[in-house]
Structure formats: C-alpha cells, structure tokens
Amino acid sequence: MKKYALVTGGSRGIGRAVCLRLAEMGYSILINYKGNEVEALNTKSLCEEKGVEAELLRFDVGNKNDIEEILGKWVQDAGKEKCIEVLVNNAGIRQDTLMAMMSDEQWRSVLDTSLEGMFYVTKTVLTPMLFNRYGRIINMVSLSGIKGMSGQVNYSAAKAGMIGATKALAQEIAKRNVTVNAVAPGFISSDMTSDLNEQELSNLIPMKRFGKPEEVADLVGFLASKQASYITGQVVSINGGLYT
C-alpha cells in the first residue's frame, strides 16, 4: 500500500516546508492549495526532487462540498492501494482587525478556513486511518490560539477551537494508534507574516528573531514519525521563548 501525507495549504511558507520534510521521510505528498497553482507546482517539483511522487489537490478547505468532491473522491478511489497516513491541517488565513470593526465576512472566512476546514478534512480521511490502526494528525495552530492576540479575535478563536478539537479527538482515537497533536508557531518568516514589522517584533522574542518554516517542519516531521507514537493530545509551542 502506497502511503501518503496530505498537507492543506501546502503550496507556500510553512506548508511547503512541511511537504518537503515529509517527502524526505519517504511519503508521497498530496499538496492541497486553493488558488495559487504556480506555487503549488513549485512545491510539487521540489517534492519530486526528493524522489517521491507528489499530487496536487485543488480545493477550498472552507467549502464542505469542495472537500467532498475532490478529497472524498481521492479517498474513495484509493481503495486498498493507497492510504493517507499523515494529515497536516495547515491551511489558514488572517483577517486582522479590532472586533468592534470586524465584518461578518472577516469573522466567518477565518473560522471557515481553519476550524471548519480542519473538521471536514479530518473527517474525510479519518476512517481509513482507524481501519489501518495507524495515523498521524497534526493541526497547525498558533500562539494566538493559546494566549489571544489583540486584533485577532477571529484568528485566536479559530486556533483555540482547533486546540480543543485536537485534545478531544486524541482521546477518541488513541486506542486505534492514531495520534492527534497541535503545533503552535509564534512569529515565523512566511507569506502570512510578510506584512508585520519583523525587526520591531523580534525585540519581543527572547531569541531575538523570527522562526523559519523549516524549523516548524522539523517539529511536524517528528510528530509524524513512529518515534512520536506515545505523544497525543498535545500542543507543542515553537516560538523562540515567547511566554504563552
């Protein structure tokens, strides 16, 4: 049976770094993306350079019908020849503004992408993992979901919801040898943080720098490995020492 790792939001930034790390571990890679096909194809090529197969799955994680049509069909067609052994729920967006000025769309779109997306994507791939009695689910959360961040009521709520779901699901499926953990990055240099003042914010971090996507990917790689078989229901922060 060919073993795959699915990374949502895998075309750029942390998602791309995670795809490459899992490719180095020997997994065939399913790269989910919403719109930027050029970057998704770049990630695909970089994974293939690692000597593994890579496929693109274009769907909006915030759209249940999209997930069922694209990902659901892939799982159905896979049968007993392919299986998704690792799922990384990485897709997320920011729509920062103070709550008093937050539109319904800014609230809904952020929750749909992170929280709703995690639910529907995980539910779609979960049954084969339970049947095979092995799986690794890793949810990309955030410092914001642990301590809350001003101007990010929507993002903090979405990521905090993912943390709660991580802990609950981990208890439901631990006996099937499927682990569920969350990785909580602080400030990481990526497209998502390109609008932030890196020099100014680095002064708040004990390590005095932003993290690198590859550093987050190394942590994901460990949690996805057999060496992490007794770790489940945990939230692992990677933030350069920022108090959480």
C-alpha positions in Angstrom: 0.0 0.0 0.0 1.4 3.4 -1.0 1.5 5.8 1.9 0.7 9.5 1.5 0.9 12.6 3.6 -1.7 15.3 2.9 -0.8 18.9 3.7 -3.5 21.5 3.4 -2.3 24.9 2.3 0.8 23.2 1.1 1.9 25.5 -1.7 3.9 28.1 0.2 5.5 29.0 3.5 5.2 26.6 6.4 3.0 24.3 4.3 5.7 23.9 1.6 8.4 23.3 4.2 6.2 20.6 5.8 5.6 18.9 2.4 9.4 18.8 1.8 10.1 17.4 5.2 7.5 14.6 4.9 8.9 13.9 1.4 12.3 13.4 2.9 10.7 10.8 5.2 9.6 8.9 2.2 5.9 9.8 2.0 4.2 10.5 -1.3 2.8 14.0 -0.9 -0.7 15.4 -1.5 -0.4 19.2 -1.8 -3.7 21.0 -1.2 -4.0 24.5 -2.5 -6.8 26.9 -3.1 -5.7 29.2 -5.9 -2.0 29.7 -6.5 -1.2 27.0 -8.9 2.2 28.3 -9.8 3.4 28.0 -6.2 1.7 24.6 -5.8 3.5 23.3 -8.9 6.8 24.6 -7.5 6.2 22.7 -4.3 5.3 19.6 -6.3 8.6 19.8 -8.3 10.6 20.3 -5.1 9.0 17.2 -3.5 9.7 15.1 -6.6 13.3 16.2 -6.4 13.3 14.3 -3.1 12.5 11.1 -5.0 8.8 10.8 -4.1 5.5 11.2 -6.0 3.5 14.4 -5.4 0.0 15.2 -6.5 -1.9 18.5 -6.4 -5.4 18.6 -4.9 -7.1 21.9 -5.5 -10.0 22.6 -3.1 -11.1 25.2 -0.7 -10.8 23.8 2.9 -13.6 26.2 3.9 -16.0 24.6 1.5 -17.5 21.3 2.6 -18.8 20.5 -0.9 -15.3 21.1 -2.4 -13.7 18.8 0.1 -16.3 16.0 -0.5 -15.9 16.3 -4.3 -12.1 16.4 -4.5 -10.7 14.9 -1.4 -13.6 12.5 -0.8 -13.3 11.2 -4.4 -9.5 10.7 -3.9 -10.1 8.6 -0.7 -12.8 6.6 -2.4 -10.7 5.9 -5.5 -7.6 5.0 -3.4 -9.3 1.8 -2.2 -6.7 -0.6 -0.7 -3.8 0.6 -2.9 -3.2 4.0 -1.3 -3.8 5.5 2.1 -3.3 8.9 3.7 -1.2 8.1 6.8 -0.3 11.6 7.8 -2.6 14.6 7.7 -1.3 18.1 8.4 -4.1 20.7 8.8 -2.0 23.7 7.9 -4.4 25.9 5.8 -5.2 29.2 7.5 -5.8 32.9 6.7 -5.6 36.1 8.7 -8.1 38.9 8.5 -6.9 41.1 11.3 -8.9 44.0 12.7 -10.4 45.1 16.1 -13.6 43.2 17.0 -15.7 46.4 17.0 -14.8 46.9 13.3 -14.8 43.2 12.3 -17.2 42.3 9.5 -19.2 39.1 9.4 -17.1 38.1 6.4 -13.8 38.6 8.3 -15.1 36.5 11.2 -16.6 33.7 9.0 -13.8 33.3 6.5 -11.1 32.9 9.1 -13.2 30.3 11.1 -14.2 28.5 7.9 -10.7 28.1 6.7 -9.0 26.9 10.0 -11.7 25.4 12.2 -14.3 24.2 9.7 -11.6 23.1 7.3 -9.9 21.0 10.0 -13.2 19.3 10.8 -14.3 18.4 7.3 -10.8 17.4 6.0 -10.0 15.3 9.1 -13.4 13.6 9.0 -12.9 12.7 5.3 -9.6 10.9 5.9 -10.2 9.5 9.4 -12.0 6.2 8.7 -9.1 4.6 6.7 -6.7 5.6 9.4 -8.9 3.9 12.1 -9.3 0.9 9.9 -5.5 0.6 9.3 -4.9 1.2 13.0 -2.3 3.8 12.3 -2.2 7.5 11.5 -0.8 10.9 12.4 -2.9 14.1 12.5 -1.1 17.3 13.1 -3.0 20.6 13.4 -1.2 23.9 12.8 -2.5 26.3 15.5 -0.8 29.4 16.8 0.5 31.4 19.7 -2.7 33.4 19.1 -4.9 30.4 19.9 -3.1 30.0 23.3 -2.8 33.5 24.7 -5.1 35.5 22.4 -3.8 38.4 20.3 -5.3 41.9 20.0 -6.7 42.5 16.6 -7.1 38.7 16.1 -10.4 37.8 17.8 -11.3 35.7 14.7 -7.9 34.1 14.3 -7.5 33.4 18.0 -11.0 31.9 18.2 -10.3 29.6 15.2 -7.0 28.4 16.5 -8.3 27.9 20.1 -11.1 25.9 18.7 -8.6 23.7 16.8 -6.7 23.2 20.1 -9.8 22.0 21.9 -10.7 19.7 19.0 -7.1 18.3 19.0 -7.3 17.3 22.6 -10.8 15.8 22.3 -10.2 13.8 19.1 -6.9 12.5 20.5 -8.8 10.8 23.3 -11.4 9.3 21.0 -8.9 7.5 18.7 -5.8 6.9 20.8 -6.7 3.2 21.1 -6.5 2.9 17.3 -2.9 4.1 17.3 -3.8 7.3 15.6 -2.3 10.3 17.3 -3.5 13.9 17.2 -1.3 16.8 18.1 -1.1 20.5 17.5 1.9 22.7 16.7 1.7 26.3 17.8 4.1 28.5 16.0 4.9 32.0 17.2 6.3 34.5 14.7 7.6 32.6 11.6 9.0 34.3 8.5 6.5 33.4 5.8 4.0 35.0 3.4 1.4 35.1 6.3 3.7 37.4 8.3 5.2 39.4 5.5 3.0 42.4 6.5 4.4 42.5 10.0 7.4 44.6 11.3 9.8 41.8 11.8 12.6 43.9 13.3 10.3 45.5 15.8 8.5 42.3 16.8 11.8 40.4 17.1 12.6 42.5 20.1 9.7 40.9 22.0 11.2 37.4 21.3 13.9 36.1 23.7 15.7 34.6 20.8 15.5 38.0 19.0 14.4 36.6 15.6 11.5 35.1 13.8 11.5 31.4 13.3 12.0 29.6 9.9 9.4 27.5 8.2 11.9 24.6 8.1 12.1 24.7 11.9 8.4 24.2 12.2 8.6 21.5 9.6 11.2 19.6 11.6 8.8 19.5 14.6 5.9 18.3 12.4 8.2 15.6 11.0 9.0 14.3 14.4 5.3 14.3 15.4 4.5 12.4 12.2 7.2 9.8 12.9 6.9 6.4 14.7 9.2 7.9 17.3 6.3 10.1 18.5 4.0 7.1 19.0 3.3 7.9 22.7 2.6 11.6 22.2 -1.0 12.6 21.6 -3.4 15.3 22.6 -0.5 17.8 23.0 0.1 21.4 21.9 3.7 22.0 21.2 4.8 25.6 21.0 7.6 26.7 18.7 8.1 30.4 19.4 11.6 31.3 20.4 10.7 31.6 24.0 7.7 33.9 23.9 5.6 33.4 27.0 2.4 31.6 26.3 
